[in-house]
Amino acid sequence: AIQKQLKELDSVENRIKHLESIGHKDIVKRLKQGKSVKREETKKKGTDIKVIHSVRTMKNYACAWSLFCKWLAPRITAEEARELTDLDIDKWRDYVNEYIQHLINLGLSPDTQASYKSAITKVLQAPSTAFISTEPRVRGKKKNNRLKDEDDRLSEEKNRYWNKIVSATGLRKSELRSVRGNSLYYNMERGLWYIHVHEGTKGGRPRYAPIMAQN
């Protein structure tokens, strides 16, 4: 059985699946546990790190974990992969530290480095201090696409089109994807048209976005 398992892990693709499943199975279980309790209660008890309260948070953790596993799988042997059977922090610490250093070497922004590190540490249920530090975040050097007037990937015509929609509604990309034919309605009291979005919103809360169009 051991030989068969080792042979399967000879493939990088199978090592990726093996590593991903370790984290994904655990965060799915923690989501089921977190849905039945309020976040305020788990924070008071100090058990907040052990549960996940929303599907969106779970997906963010799963995505970051998958990227880490895809980076790690080609860099370890089948024997090393076989040693990784659970989320014991001592087994993962060196690999995570190497990955964080890899993100730093890539020149990713400190905010992005911190986001990836935070998600991975949440999967491992470990404090961020258990791993090497990311680069310090400095407000003056912060990069934010919201400051850009246009998207370099789009044509001038498309930029004008989306600039009107985004500036008038303030909707995020995920929220725009959720807009349907019955999302538009008129508020008689305020004299404004609104867009009601109930999917893809921050925190999963329904959003009522007034349309503040200038033209």
BAPA-635988 format. One record per residue (C-alpha): x, y, z; residue in three letters; chain. Coordinates in steps of 0.2 Angstrom, whole numbers, plus 5000, padded with zeros to 4 digits. Example, Ala and Ser with C-alpha at 12.3 -4.5 7.8 and 13.67 -1.06 7.14 Angstrom:
2
<atom><c1>5062</c1><c2>4978</c2><c3>5039</c3><voba>ALA</voba><mitor>A</mitor></atom>
<atom><c1>5068</c1><c2>4995</c2><c3>5036</c3><voba>SER</voba><mitor>A</mitor></atom>
end
This chain:
215
<atom><c1>5000</c1><c2>5000</c2><c3>5000</c3><voba>ALA</voba><mitor>A</mitor></atom>
<atom><c1>5014</c1><c2>5012</c2><c3>5004</c3><voba>ILE</voba><mitor>A</mitor></atom>
<atom><c1>5023</c1><c2>5008</c2><c3>4988</c3><voba>GLN</voba><mitor>A</mitor></atom>
<atom><c1>5007</c1><c2>5011</c2><c3>4978</c3><voba>LYS</voba><mitor>A</mitor></atom>
<atom><c1>5004</c1><c2>5028</c2><c3>4987</c3><voba>GLN</voba><mitor>A</mitor></atom>
<atom><c1>5022</c1><c2>5033</c2><c3>4984</c3><voba>LEU</voba><mitor>A</mitor></atom>
<atom><c1>5021</c1><c2>5028</c2><c3>4965</c3><voba>LYS</voba><mitor>A</mitor></atom>
<atom><c1>5005</c1><c2>5039</c2><c3>4964</c3><voba>GLU</voba><mitor>A</mitor></atom>
<atom><c1>5014</c1><c2>5054</c2><c3>4972</c3><voba>LEU</voba><mitor>A</mitor></atom>
<atom><c1>5028</c1><c2>5052</c2><c3>4959</c3><voba>ASP</voba><mitor>A</mitor></atom>
<atom><c1>5017</c1><c2>5063</c2><c3>4948</c3><voba>SER</voba><mitor>A</mitor></atom>
<atom><c1>5017</c1><c2>5082</c2><c3>4951</c3><voba>VAL</voba><mitor>A</mitor></atom>
<atom><c1>4999</c1><c2>5083</c2><c3>4947</c3><voba>GLU</voba><mitor>A</mitor></atom>
<atom><c1>4995</c1><c2>5070</c2><c3>4960</c3><voba>ASN</voba><mitor>A</mitor></atom>
<atom><c1>5006</c1><c2>5079</c2><c3>4973</c3><voba>ARG</voba><mitor>A</mitor></atom>
<atom><c1>4996</c1><c2>5095</c2><c3>4970</c3><voba>ILE</voba><mitor>A</mitor></atom>
<atom><c1>4979</c1><c2>5086</c2><c3>4973</c3><voba>LYS</voba><mitor>A</mitor></atom>
<atom><c1>4986</c1><c2>5077</c2><c3>4988</c3><voba>HIS</voba><mitor>A</mitor></atom>
<atom><c1>4992</c1><c2>5093</c2><c3>4996</c3><voba>LEU</voba><mitor>A</mitor></atom>
<atom><c1>4977</c1><c2>5103</c2><c3>4991</c3><voba>GLU</voba><mitor>A</mitor></atom>
<atom><c1>4965</c1><c2>5090</c2><c3>4999</c3><voba>SER</voba><mitor>A</mitor></atom>
<atom><c1>4973</c1><c2>5091</c2><c3>5016</c3><voba>ILE</voba><mitor>A</mitor></atom>
<atom><c1>4969</c1><c2>5110</c2><c3>5018</c3><voba>GLY</voba><mitor>A</mitor></atom>
<atom><c1>4952</c1><c2>5110</c2><c3>5008</c3><voba>HIS</voba><mitor>A</mitor></atom>
<atom><c1>4944</c1><c2>5095</c2><c3>5018</c3><voba>LYS</voba><mitor>A</mitor></atom>
<atom><c1>4949</c1><c2>5104</c2><c3>5034</c3><voba>ASP</voba><mitor>A</mitor></atom>
<atom><c1>4942</c1><c2>5121</c2><c3>5030</c3><voba>ILE</voba><mitor>A</mitor></atom>
<atom><c1>4926</c1><c2>5114</c2><c3>5023</c3><voba>VAL</voba><mitor>A</mitor></atom>
<atom><c1>4923</c1><c2>5105</c2><c3>5040</c3><voba>LYS</voba><mitor>A</mitor></atom>
<atom><c1>4927</c1><c2>5122</c2><c3>5049</c3><voba>ARG</voba><mitor>A</mitor></atom>
<atom><c1>4914</c1><c2>5131</c2><c3>5038</c3><voba>LEU</voba><mitor>A</mitor></atom>
<atom><c1>4901</c1><c2>5119</c2><c3>5043</c3><voba>LYS</voba><mitor>A</mitor></atom>
<atom><c1>4905</c1><c2>5121</c2><c3>5062</c3><voba>GLN</voba><mitor>A</mitor></atom>
<atom><c1>4906</c1><c2>5140</c2><c3>5060</c3><voba>GLY</voba><mitor>A</mitor></atom>
<atom><c1>4889</c1><c2>5142</c2><c3>5051</c3><voba>LYS</voba><mitor>A</mitor></atom>
<atom><c1>4880</c1><c2>5137</c2><c3>5067</c3><voba>SER</voba><mitor>A</mitor></atom>
<atom><c1>4889</c1><c2>5149</c2><c3>5079</c3><voba>VAL</voba><mitor>A</mitor></atom>
<atom><c1>4890</c1><c2>5168</c2><c3>5079</c3><voba>LYS</voba><mitor>A</mitor></atom>
<atom><c1>4907</c1><c2>5176</c2><c3>5076</c3><voba>ARG</voba><mitor>A</mitor></atom>
<atom><c1>4905</c1><c2>5187</c2><c3>5092</c3><voba>GLU</voba><mitor>A</mitor></atom>
<atom><c1>4904</c1><c2>5171</c2><c3>5103</c3><voba>GLU</voba><mitor>A</mitor></atom>
<atom><c1>4919</c1><c2>5163</c2><c3>5095</c3><voba>THR</voba><mitor>A</mitor></atom>
<atom><c1>4930</c1><c2>5179</c2><c3>5097</c3><voba>LYS</voba><mitor>A</mitor></atom>
<atom><c1>4925</c1><c2>5180</c2><c3>5116</c3><voba>LYS</voba><mitor>A</mitor></atom>
<atom><c1>4930</c1><c2>5161</c2><c3>5118</c3><voba>LYS</voba><mitor>A</mitor></atom>
<atom><c1>4946</c1><c2>5163</c2><c3>5108</c3><voba>GLY</voba><mitor>A</mitor></atom>
<atom><c1>4940</c1><c2>5149</c2><c3>5096</c3><voba>THR</voba><mitor>A</mitor></atom>
<atom><c1>4938</c1><c2>5161</c2><c3>5081</c3><voba>ASP</voba><mitor>A</mitor></atom>
<atom><c1>4953</c1><c2>5154</c2><c3>5072</c3><voba>ILE</voba><mitor>A</mitor></atom>
<atom><c1>4946</c1><c2>5136</c2><c3>5073</c3><voba>LYS</voba><mitor>A</mitor></atom>
<atom><c1>4930</c1><c2>5140</c2><c3>5063</c3><voba>VAL</voba><mitor>A</mitor></atom>
<atom><c1>4925</c1><c2>5149</c2><c3>5047</c3><voba>ILE</voba><mitor>A</mitor></atom>
<atom><c1>4909</c1><c2>5159</c2><c3>5046</c3><voba>HIS</voba><mitor>A</mitor></atom>
<atom><c1>4906</c1><c2>5162</c2><c3>5027</c3><voba>SER</voba><mitor>A</mitor></atom>
<atom><c1>4908</c1><c2>5154</c2><c3>5011</c3><voba>VAL</voba><mitor>A</mitor></atom>
<atom><c1>4917</c1><c2>5169</c2><c3>5004</c3><voba>ARG</voba><mitor>A</mitor></atom>
<atom><c1>4931</c1><c2>5168</c2><c3>5017</c3><voba>THR</voba><mitor>A</mitor></atom>
<atom><c1>4932</c1><c2>5149</c2><c3>5014</c3><voba>MET</voba><mitor>A</mitor></atom>
<atom><c1>4935</c1><c2>5152</c2><c3>4995</c3><voba>LYS</voba><mitor>A</mitor></atom>
<atom><c1>4948</c1><c2>5165</c2><c3>4999</c3><voba>ASN</voba><mitor>A</mitor></atom>
<atom><c1>4958</c1><c2>5153</c2><c3>5010</c3><voba>TYR</voba><mitor>A</mitor></atom>
<atom><c1>4955</c1><c2>5138</c2><c3>4998</c3><voba>ALA</voba><mitor>A</mitor></atom>
<atom><c1>4962</c1><c2>5149</c2><c3>4983</c3><voba>CYS</voba><mitor>A</mitor></atom>
<atom><c1>4978</c1><c2>5155</c2><c3>4992</c3><voba>ALA</voba><mitor>A</mitor></atom>
<atom><c1>4981</c1><c2>5137</c2><c3>4999</c3><voba>TRP</voba><mitor>A</mitor></atom>
<atom><c1>4979</c1><c2>5130</c2><c3>4981</c3><voba>SER</voba><mitor>A</mitor></atom>
<atom><c1>4992</c1><c2>5142</c2><c3>4974</c3><voba>LEU</voba><mitor>A</mitor></atom>
<atom><c1>5004</c1><c2>5137</c2><c3>4988</c3><voba>PHE</voba><mitor>A</mitor></atom>
<atom><c1>5002</c1><c2>5119</c2><c3>4984</c3><voba>CYS</voba><mitor>A</mitor></atom>
<atom><c1>5005</c1><c2>5122</c2><c3>4966</c3><voba>LYS</voba><mitor>A</mitor></atom>
<atom><c1>5021</c1><c2>5130</c2><c3>4970</c3><voba>TRP</voba><mitor>A</mitor></atom>
<atom><c1>5026</c1><c2>5117</c2><c3>4983</c3><voba>LEU</voba><mitor>A</mitor></atom>
<atom><c1>5022</c1><c2>5101</c2><c3>4973</c3><voba>ALA</voba><mitor>A</mitor></atom>
<atom><c1>5036</c1><c2>5102</c2><c3>4960</c3><voba>PRO</voba><mitor>A</mitor></atom>
<atom><c1>5049</c1><c2>5106</c2><c3>4973</c3><voba>ARG</voba><mitor>A</mitor></atom>
<atom><c1>5047</c1><c2>5091</c2><c3>4984</c3><voba>ILE</voba><mitor>A</mitor></atom>
<atom><c1>5049</c1><c2>5072</c2><c3>4982</c3><voba>THR</voba><mitor>A</mitor></atom>
<atom><c1>5035</c1><c2>5059</c2><c3>4983</c3><voba>ALA</voba><mitor>A</mitor></atom>
<atom><c1>5043</c1><c2>5054</c2><c3>5000</c3><voba>GLU</voba><mitor>A</mitor></atom>
<atom><c1>5042</c1><c2>5072</c2><c3>5007</c3><voba>GLU</voba><mitor>A</mitor></atom>
<atom><c1>5024</c1><c2>5074</c2><c3>5001</c3><voba>ALA</voba><mitor>A</mitor></atom>
<atom><c1>5019</c1><c2>5057</c2><c3>5010</c3><voba>ARG</voba><mitor>A</mitor></atom>
<atom><c1>5025</c1><c2>5065</c2><c3>5026</c3><voba>GLU</voba><mitor>A</mitor></atom>
<atom><c1>5012</c1><c2>5079</c2><c3>5024</c3><voba>LEU</voba><mitor>A</mitor></atom>
<atom><c1>4996</c1><c2>5070</c2><c3>5030</c3><voba>THR</voba><mitor>A</mitor></atom>
<atom><c1>4989</c1><c2>5083</c2><c3>5041</c3><voba>ASP</voba><mitor>A</mitor></atom>
<atom><c1>4990</c1><c2>5102</c2><c3>5046</c3><voba>LEU</voba><mitor>A</mitor></atom>
<atom><c1>5004</c1><c2>5100</c2><c3>5059</c3><voba>ASP</voba><mitor>A</mitor></atom>
<atom><c1>5013</c1><c2>5117</c2><c3>5058</c3><voba>ILE</voba><mitor>A</mitor></atom>
<atom><c1>5030</c1><c2>5109</c2><c3>5062</c3><voba>ASP</voba><mitor>A</mitor></atom>
<atom><c1>5029</c1><c2>5099</c2><c3>5045</c3><voba>LYS</voba><mitor>A</mitor></atom>
<atom><c1>5024</c1><c2>5114</c2><c3>5035</c3><voba>TRP</voba><mitor>A</mitor></atom>
<atom><c1>5034</c1><c2>5129</c2><c3>5043</c3><voba>ARG</voba><mitor>A</mitor></atom>
<atom><c1>5049</c1><c2>5128</c2><c3>5032</c3><voba>ASP</voba><mitor>A</mitor></atom>
<atom><c1>5039</c1><c2>5126</c2><c3>5016</c3><voba>TYR</voba><mitor>A</mitor></atom>
<atom><c1>5028</c1><c2>5141</c2><c3>5021</c3><voba>VAL</voba><mitor>A</mitor></atom>
<atom><c1>5043</c1><c2>5151</c2><c3>5025</c3><voba>ASN</voba><mitor>A</mitor></atom>
<atom><c1>5051</c1><c2>5147</c2><c3>5008</c3><voba>GLU</voba><mitor>A</mitor></atom>
<atom><c1>5035</c1><c2>5152</c2><c3>4999</c3><voba>TYR</voba><mitor>A</mitor></atom>
<atom><c1>5034</c1><c2>5169</c2><c3>5008</c3><voba>ILE</voba><mitor>A</mitor></atom>
<atom><c1>5052</c1><c2>5172</c2><c3>5003</c3><voba>GLN</voba><mitor>A</mitor></atom>
<atom><c1>5047</c1><c2>5167</c2><c3>4985</c3><voba>HIS</voba><mitor>A</mitor></atom>
<atom><c1>5033</c1><c2>5180</c2><c3>4985</c3><voba>LEU</voba><mitor>A</mitor></atom>
<atom><c1>5045</c1><c2>5193</c2><c3>4992</c3><voba>ILE</voba><mitor>A</mitor></atom>
<atom><c1>5058</c1><c2>5189</c2><c3>4978</c3><voba>ASN</voba><mitor>A</mitor></atom>
<atom><c1>5044</c1><c2>5191</c2><c3>4965</c3><voba>LEU</voba><mitor>A</mitor></atom>
<atom><c1>5042</c1><c2>5209</c2><c3>4970</c3><voba>GLY</voba><mitor>A</mitor></atom>
<atom><c1>5024</c1><c2>5207</c2><c3>4975</c3><voba>LEU</voba><mitor>A</mitor></atom>
<atom><c1>5017</c1><c2>5222</c2><c3>4985</c3><voba>SER</voba><mitor>A</mitor></atom>
<atom><c1>5018</c1><c2>5220</c2><c3>5004</c3><voba>PRO</voba><mitor>A</mitor></atom>
<atom><c1>4999</c1><c2>5220</c2><c3>5005</c3><voba>ASP</voba><mitor>A</mitor></atom>
<atom><c1>4998</c1><c2>5205</c2><c3>4993</c3><voba>THR</voba><mitor>A</mitor></atom>
<atom><c1>5012</c1><c2>5196</c2><c3>5002</c3><voba>GLN</voba><mitor>A</mitor></atom>
<atom><c1>5003</c1><c2>5199</c2><c3>5019</c3><voba>ALA</voba><mitor>A</mitor></atom>
<atom><c1>4986</c1><c2>5193</c2><c3>5011</c3><voba>SER</voba><mitor>A</mitor></atom>
<atom><c1>4993</c1><c2>5176</c2><c3>5005</c3><voba>TYR</voba><mitor>A</mitor></atom>
<atom><c1>5003</c1><c2>5173</c2><c3>5021</c3><voba>LYS</voba><mitor>A</mitor></atom>
<atom><c1>4987</c1><c2>5177</c2><c3>5031</c3><voba>SER</voba><mitor>A</mitor></atom>
<atom><c1>4976</c1><c2>5165</c2><c3>5022</c3><voba>ALA</voba><mitor>A</mitor></atom>
<atom><c1>4989</c1><c2>5151</c2><c3>5023</c3><voba>ILE</voba><mitor>A</mitor></atom>
<atom><c1>4991</c1><c2>5153</c2><c3>5042</c3><voba>THR</voba><mitor>A</mitor></atom>
<atom><c1>4972</c1><c2>5153</c2><c3>5044</c3><voba>LYS</voba><mitor>A</mitor></atom>
<atom><c1>4972</c1><c2>5136</c2><c3>5035</c3><voba>VAL</voba><mitor>A</mitor></atom>
<atom><c1>4985</c1><c2>5130</c2><c3>5047</c3><voba>LEU</voba><mitor>A</mitor></atom>
<atom><c1>4977</c1><c2>5138</c2><c3>5062</c3><voba>GLN</voba><mitor>A</mitor></atom>
<atom><c1>4993</c1><c2>5146</c2><c3>5067</c3><voba>ALA</voba><mitor>A</mitor></atom>
<atom><c1>4998</c1><c2>5163</c2><c3>5072</c3><voba>PRO</voba><mitor>A</mitor></atom>
<atom><c1>5007</c1><c2>5174</c2><c3>5058</c3><voba>SER</voba><mitor>A</mitor></atom>
<atom><c1>5022</c1><c2>5176</c2><c3>5070</c3><voba>THR</voba><mitor>A</mitor></atom>
<atom><c1>5026</c1><c2>5157</c2><c3>5068</c3><voba>ALA</voba><mitor>A</mitor></atom>
<atom><c1>5033</c1><c2>5162</c2><c3>5050</c3><voba>PHE</voba><mitor>A</mitor></atom>
<atom><c1>5045</c1><c2>5174</c2><c3>5043</c3><voba>ILE</voba><mitor>A</mitor></atom>
<atom><c1>5039</c1><c2>5192</c2><c3>5041</c3><voba>SER</voba><mitor>A</mitor></atom>
<atom><c1>5033</c1><c2>5200</c2><c3>5025</c3><voba>THR</voba><mitor>A</mitor></atom>
<atom><c1>5040</c1><c2>5217</c2><c3>5019</c3><voba>GLU</voba><mitor>A</mitor></atom>
<atom><c1>5033</c1><c2>5231</c2><c3>5030</c3><voba>PRO</voba><mitor>A</mitor></atom>
<atom><c1>5018</c1><c2>5240</c2><c3>5023</c3><voba>ARG</voba><mitor>A</mitor></atom>
<atom><c1>5020</c1><c2>5259</c2><c3>5020</c3><voba>VAL</voba><mitor>A</mitor></atom>
<atom><c1>5005</c1><c2>5269</c2><c3>5016</c3><voba>ARG</voba><mitor>A</mitor></atom>
<atom><c1>5015</c1><c2>5281</c2><c3>5005</c3><voba>GLY</voba><mitor>A</mitor></atom>
<atom><c1>5020</c1><c2>5267</c2><c3>4994</c3><voba>LYS</voba><mitor>A</mitor></atom>
<atom><c1>5003</c1><c2>5258</c2><c3>4993</c3><voba>LYS</voba><mitor>A</mitor></atom>
<atom><c1>4997</c1><c2>5254</c2><c3>4976</c3><voba>LYS</voba><mitor>A</mitor></atom>
<atom><c1>4978</c1><c2>5255</c2><c3>4972</c3><voba>ASN</voba><mitor>A</mitor></atom>
<atom><c1>4970</c1><c2>5252</c2><c3>4956</c3><voba>ASN</voba><mitor>A</mitor></atom>
<atom><c1>4956</c1><c2>5263</c2><c3>4961</c3><voba>ARG</voba><mitor>A</mitor></atom>
<atom><c1>4967</c1><c2>5278</c2><c3>4958</c3><voba>LEU</voba><mitor>A</mitor></atom>
<atom><c1>4968</c1><c2>5274</c2><c3>4940</c3><voba>LYS</voba><mitor>A</mitor></atom>
<atom><c1>4957</c1><c2>5282</c2><c3>4927</c3><voba>ASP</voba><mitor>A</mitor></atom>
<atom><c1>4957</c1><c2>5268</c2><c3>4915</c3><voba>GLU</voba><mitor>A</mitor></atom>
<atom><c1>4961</c1><c2>5249</c2><c3>4913</c3><voba>ASP</voba><mitor>A</mitor></atom>
<atom><c1>4976</c1><c2>5246</c2><c3>4901</c3><voba>ASP</voba><mitor>A</mitor></atom>
<atom><c1>4968</c1><c2>5230</c2><c3>4895</c3><voba>ARG</voba><mitor>A</mitor></atom>
<atom><c1>4953</c1><c2>5238</c2><c3>4888</c3><voba>LEU</voba><mitor>A</mitor></atom>
<atom><c1>4950</c1><c2>5249</c2><c3>4872</c3><voba>SER</voba><mitor>A</mitor></atom>
<atom><c1>4947</c1><c2>5268</c2><c3>4874</c3><voba>GLU</voba><mitor>A</mitor></atom>
<atom><c1>4928</c1><c2>5265</c2><c3>4870</c3><voba>GLU</voba><mitor>A</mitor></atom>
<atom><c1>4926</c1><c2>5251</c2><c3>4883</c3><voba>LYS</voba><mitor>A</mitor></atom>
<atom><c1>4935</c1><c2>5262</c2><c3>4896</c3><voba>ASN</voba><mitor>A</mitor></atom>
<atom><c1>4923</c1><c2>5276</c2><c3>4893</c3><voba>ARG</voba><mitor>A</mitor></atom>
<atom><c1>4908</c1><c2>5263</c2><c3>4895</c3><voba>TYR</voba><mitor>A</mitor></atom>
<atom><c1>4914</c1><c2>5255</c2><c3>4911</c3><voba>TRP</voba><mitor>A</mitor></atom>
<atom><c1>4919</c1><c2>5272</c2><c3>4918</c3><voba>ASN</voba><mitor>A</mitor></atom>
<atom><c1>4901</c1><c2>5278</c2><c3>4917</c3><voba>LYS</voba><mitor>A</mitor></atom>
<atom><c1>4894</c1><c2>5262</c2><c3>4925</c3><voba>ILE</voba><mitor>A</mitor></atom>
<atom><c1>4907</c1><c2>5260</c2><c3>4939</c3><voba>VAL</voba><mitor>A</mitor></atom>
<atom><c1>4907</c1><c2>5279</c2><c3>4943</c3><voba>SER</voba><mitor>A</mitor></atom>
<atom><c1>4888</c1><c2>5280</c2><c3>4943</c3><voba>ALA</voba><mitor>A</mitor></atom>
<atom><c1>4885</c1><c2>5264</c2><c3>4954</c3><voba>THR</voba><mitor>A</mitor></atom>
<atom><c1>4901</c1><c2>5261</c2><c3>4964</c3><voba>GLY</voba><mitor>A</mitor></atom>
<atom><c1>4898</c1><c2>5242</c2><c3>4961</c3><voba>LEU</voba><mitor>A</mitor></atom>
<atom><c1>4913</c1><c2>5229</c2><c3>4962</c3><voba>ARG</voba><mitor>A</mitor></atom>
<atom><c1>4916</c1><c2>5217</c2><c3>4948</c3><voba>LYS</voba><mitor>A</mitor></atom>
<atom><c1>4908</c1><c2>5203</c2><c3>4957</c3><voba>SER</voba><mitor>A</mitor></atom>
<atom><c1>4893</c1><c2>5213</c2><c3>4961</c3><voba>GLU</voba><mitor>A</mitor></atom>
<atom><c1>4891</c1><c2>5219</c2><c3>4943</c3><voba>LEU</voba><mitor>A</mitor></atom>
<atom><c1>4891</c1><c2>5200</c2><c3>4938</c3><voba>ARG</voba><mitor>A</mitor></atom>
<atom><c1>4876</c1><c2>5198</c2><c3>4949</c3><voba>SER</voba><mitor>A</mitor></atom>
<atom><c1>4865</c1><c2>5211</c2><c3>4942</c3><voba>VAL</voba><mitor>A</mitor></atom>
<atom><c1>4849</c1><c2>5204</c2><c3>4934</c3><voba>ARG</voba><mitor>A</mitor></atom>
<atom><c1>4834</c1><c2>5211</c2><c3>4925</c3><voba>GLY</voba><mitor>A</mitor></atom>
<atom><c1>4825</c1><c2>5214</c2><c3>4941</c3><voba>ASN</voba><mitor>A</mitor></atom>
<atom><c1>4839</c1><c2>5222</c2><c3>4950</c3><voba>SER</voba><mitor>A</mitor></atom>
<atom><c1>4834</c1><c2>5239</c2><c3>4945</c3><voba>LEU</voba><mitor>A</mitor></atom>
<atom><c1>4820</c1><c2>5249</c2><c3>4955</c3><voba>TYR</voba><mitor>A</mitor></atom>
<atom><c1>4815</c1><c2>5266</c2><c3>4959</c3><voba>TYR</voba><mitor>A</mitor></atom>
<atom><c1>4814</c1><c2>5274</c2><c3>4977</c3><voba>ASN</voba><mitor>A</mitor></atom>
<atom><c1>4799</c1><c2>5286</c2><c3>4977</c3><voba>MET</voba><mitor>A</mitor></atom>
<atom><c1>4804</c1><c2>5294</c2><c3>4993</c3><voba>GLU</voba><mitor>A</mitor></atom>
<atom><c1>4822</c1><c2>5298</c2><c3>4988</c3><voba>ARG</voba><mitor>A</mitor></atom>
<atom><c1>4818</c1><c2>5300</c2><c3>4970</c3><voba>GLY</voba><mitor>A</mitor></atom>
<atom><c1>4833</c1><c2>5289</c2><c3>4965</c3><voba>LEU</voba><mitor>A</mitor></atom>
<atom><c1>4835</c1><c2>5273</c2><c3>4955</c3><voba>TRP</voba><mitor>A</mitor></atom>
<atom><c1>4844</c1><c2>5259</c2><c3>4964</c3><voba>TYR</voba><mitor>A</mitor></atom>
<atom><c1>4852</c1><c2>5243</c2><c3>4960</c3><voba>ILE</voba><mitor>A</mitor></atom>
<atom><c1>4849</c1><c2>5229</c2><c3>4972</c3><voba>HIS</voba><mitor>A</mitor></atom>
<atom><c1>4863</c1><c2>5216</c2><c3>4972</c3><voba>VAL</voba><mitor>A</mitor></atom>
<atom><c1>4862</c1><c2>5201</c2><c3>4984</c3><voba>HIS</voba><mitor>A</mitor></atom>
<atom><c1>4876</c1><c2>5190</c2><c3>4977</c3><voba>GLU</voba><mitor>A</mitor></atom>
<atom><c1>4895</c1><c2>5193</c2><c3>4976</c3><voba>GLY</voba><mitor>A</mitor></atom>
<atom><c1>4894</c1><c2>5207</c2><c3>4989</c3><voba>THR</voba><mitor>A</mitor></atom>
<atom><c1>4906</c1><c2>5210</c2><c3>5003</c3><voba>LYS</voba><mitor>A</mitor></atom>
<atom><c1>4902</c1><c2>5200</c2><c3>5018</c3><voba>GLY</voba><mitor>A</mitor></atom>
<atom><c1>4887</c1><c2>5192</c2><c3>5009</c3><voba>GLY</voba><mitor>A</mitor></atom>
<atom><c1>4876</c1><c2>5206</c2><c3>5014</c3><voba>ARG</voba><mitor>A</mitor></atom>
<atom><c1>4863</c1><c2>5213</c2><c3>5001</c3><voba>PRO</voba><mitor>A</mitor></atom>
<atom><c1>4868</c1><c2>5229</c2><c3>4994</c3><voba>ARG</voba><mitor>A</mitor></atom>
<atom><c1>4857</c1><c2>5244</c2><c3>4988</c3><voba>TYR</voba><mitor>A</mitor></atom>
<atom><c1>4867</c1><c2>5255</c2><c3>4977</c3><voba>ALA</voba><mitor>A</mitor></atom>
<atom><c1>4860</c1><c2>5272</c2><c3>4971</c3><voba>PRO</voba><mitor>A</mitor></atom>
<atom><c1>4863</c1><c2>5277</c2><c3>4953</c3><voba>ILE</voba><mitor>A</mitor></atom>
<atom><c1>4872</c1><c2>5294</c2><c3>4954</c3><voba>MET</voba><mitor>A</mitor></atom>
<atom><c1>4874</c1><c2>5296</c2><c3>4935</c3><voba>ALA</voba><mitor>A</mitor></atom>
<atom><c1>4879</c1><c2>5313</c2><c3>4928</c3><voba>GLN</voba><mitor>A</mitor></atom>
<atom><c1>4874</c1><c2>5309</c2><c3>4910</c3><voba>ASN</voba><mitor>A</mitor></atom>
end
